[in-house]
């Protein structure tokens, strides 16, 4: 499945403008043969917008979600987009939602590992660490940014059968090594594809480093963006994934009985 990674910070603070950016990117991605487009973390609203995160938060089936669904159906490709989600009780989560090429809401994930004081001040952590859906013959898993830095988290996805892990992110300077080194290692040690999609440039107090990547099960970056806005395209190849899993014994050779928490 050809996968498009939208490396962009959009227009922080404007859902209307970000929906336009998404629509334009979806058109380009579909024209290039992509079946899936993934945005960065909190793409619909922006990241460093303070109290506006709560003001702009919407339910998973809110007005912005409906417009994203229409965009997916109009261009005929699935969309995974980051947004602040307001739950019925008023709690706000840092979420990513996956929508099919027909515009149906397929899966919604709430970030389980919040990074730093900024996120802890504005969001409640999710409690469900494995969220998956079937898309294009692949088992697709959802995560957000800091979640991928916990090896147990990604391994749980591997054991649950995830083929392609989507990770919208807001990765900051000076932690470039996460995109450059850690993400390809996660893909290799867990025998999956990982689509890591970042924001870019200065936003408030934060400097986002770009470097979005689609890492393959062989531990290589199948495609890598630079540090400016970019629509990155790469293929998720089920045949390569199957061959890699056959050749790599990591998951078969595990000894879970040895890995318990020390007393």
N, C-alpha and C positions, 0 to 999 in steps of 0.2 A: 504494500500500500504506500503510495507516494504521500509523504507527510510534509506539510509546510509549517515552518516555525516563524512566527511574526515577532521579530526583535524590535520592539518599539515601546516607548513610554506613553504613546498616544498624546492626549491633551489633558493633563491632570486637572481634575475638578469639573470636567464636562462630560457627562455620560452621552449627551447628544453628539458631540464631536467624536468621541471614541467609537460610537456605533458607526459613524461615517467612515472612520479609519478602518474599522473591521470589515465593513462592506466592501471597501475598495480592495483590501488585501484578499478577501475571500474571492473576489472576481479574478484577481491575478493568479491566485493559487489554483482555482478551478481551471483556468485557461492553460495552466502548466501541467494539468493532469492530476493534481492532488486530490485525495479522497478525504483528507483530514487537515484542518488548520488549528494550531495551538497558539494561544496568546500568553503573555507573561502574567505574573501574579497581579491581582487587583487591576487588571487592564481597563475594565469598564469605568472606573472612577479615578484612577491614579492612586499612588501609594502614599506619598508624603503630603497629605492634604488635611491632616489633623482631625478636628471634630467633624469635618465634612464627610469623613468615612461613615459615621453613624447617620448623618443626615441623608446621604445618598444610598445607603444600604436598602436593598429590596429583598422580598421573598424569592425563593428559587423559581416561582411561577409568576413573578411580577412583570411589569410593563417592559422593562429592559430585556428580560428573558424572552418575552414574546417577540420582541424585535430581533433578537439574535436568532431565534428559531426561524423567523421569516427570512433572514439573511441566509441561513444554512439551506433552506428549501429553494430559495431563489437561485443560488449558485450551485446547488447539488453537491455539497460536501459537508462532512461533519465538522463541528466546531467545539473546541474545548476552550473555555474562557474564564479568566479570573475575575472575581467580583466580591464585594462585601455583602454577605447574606444576612438579612434580618429574619430571625425565627419568629414564630407566632407569639412567643412570650416576650419578644423584644430583644432577646440576646442577639449580638452581632458576631458572626463568624467570618473568617477569611476563607473563602470557598472557591472551588472550581467546578463548573458544570459542563457536562458533555452532552451535546445535542446531535442527533443523527442528521444525515443529508436530507431527510424528509421533514426535519423540524421538530422531531419528537424529543423530549427530554429523556435522556438515557441513564445518566448517573450524576450524582452530586456528592462532592467530598468537602469536608471541613478540616482545615489545617490542624494537625494534632500537636505539633511542636512549634510554639510561638517563639520568635527570636527577639530578644532585647526588650527594653522597657517600652519602646514605642508600640510594638505589637501587643504586649501584655496590657497596655493601657487602653487599647481600642477593641480588642477581640477576646472572645472566650475560646479556649482550645476545643477542638472536636474530640470525640471519644471513639470513633470508629476508624481503625487504622487501615483496613483493607476495603477499598471500594473498587469494584471491577465491573466491566461490561463487555459484551461481545460486539465487535465492530470489524467489518471487512474480513472476517475469518480469523481475527486475532482476539485474544483476551487482553483487553486494555485496562491498566490500572491507573489510579489517580493519586497524586501527591502534590505538595506545594513546598518549594524552596528548602527550608531548613530540615524538613522531614527526611530528605534523601541523605542527609549527613549522618543519620543513625543507621548503622549497618543492619541491626536487627529488623528495622522497619522494612528495608528493601528485601532482606532475606525472607520475611514473612510473605511478601508478594511473590517471590520466586517459588516458594513452597505451595502457594495457592494457585500457581499456574499462569501468572502474568507474563505475557509475551512482549508487550510494549508498555512502558511506564511513562506517563505524561507528568512532567514536573514544571508547571509554571513557576517562575522564580523572580525574586527581586534581589539579585546577588550584588553585594557591595564591594568596593575597593576597601581594604587590600586583600580580599579573599579570592582572588582570581584562580588560585590553585584548585578551588572546588570545581569550577567548570573545566579547567584544563587537565586536571589529574584525577580528582576523586570520582567524578561522574563516569568516565570511561572504565575505571576500576570497578565501580558498582555494577556496570553492565556486564563486565567480564566475570566477576565472581558469582553473579546471580544468573548468568546466561539468559539475558534479555536485551531488548533495545530500551534505551532511555532517551527521551526527548526532553531536553532541559532548555527552557525558553525564558530569556532574561529581558528585563528592562534595560534602558541605556541612557547615559548622560546624567547631568546634575538635576536633582529634583529635591528642592528644599535643602535639608542638611545632608542628604544622601547622594553618593555618586555611584551610579549603577554601571557595571563594567561590560555589559554585552556578553560576547563570547558564547552565545547560544550554541548548542550542539545536539546532534543526534548521534549517540554512541551505540556501537554495535556489540554483540555478544563476544566478538573477538577482541574487545578492549580498545578498539580504535574509534576515533571520531570520524564517522562516515561523512559528516559535513560539519563545518565550523564557521560561525559568523565572526565578524570583526567587532569593532567597538562603536559602530554607528547603526542607524536604523537599517534594517535589512529583512527581506523575506527569503528565508533559507528553505531549500527543497532537498529532500533526500528520501530514499526508498527503504521501507521496512520489508525485508525479504524473508518470507517464511521458510524457504528452502535453506538459506544460509543459517537461519536460526536452528532448524532441525539438525543440520550437519554439525553445527557447533556444539549443540547439546549432546549429540552422540559421541563427539570426540573429547569433550571436556568432562572429567569425572567429579567435579567439585560437589555437586548436589548428591550424587550417588555415594560418594565416599564419606559423607558426613557421619559423625558419631554423636548424635544429640545427647546421649546419656552423659557425656563428659562435660557438657556446656552449661550445666545448671549454675545458678547463683551461689557463690561461696557462702558457707555458713558464717 
